[in-house]
């Protein structure tokens, strides 16, 4: 079984922790999981405005965004 990148790569862990701290309060208020926040970072989504510009298809195909997260994000999509 492949280990999680965050366990094996300290640089990646530090990068994502730093990027999460740069996310807008509106995104953080959604109480998303760490994998979901990392997926949004990979999609360059840091604010609710950024989120409104992303297609549903991109979100559905993003690793780390499951059905529960997609339900939370749905009200912010166009």
Secondary structure, DSSP 8 states (H G I E B T S, - for coil): ----HHHH-HHHHHHHHHHHHTS-HHHHTT---HHHHHHHHHTT--SHHHHHTS-HHHHHHSTT--HHHHHHHHTT--
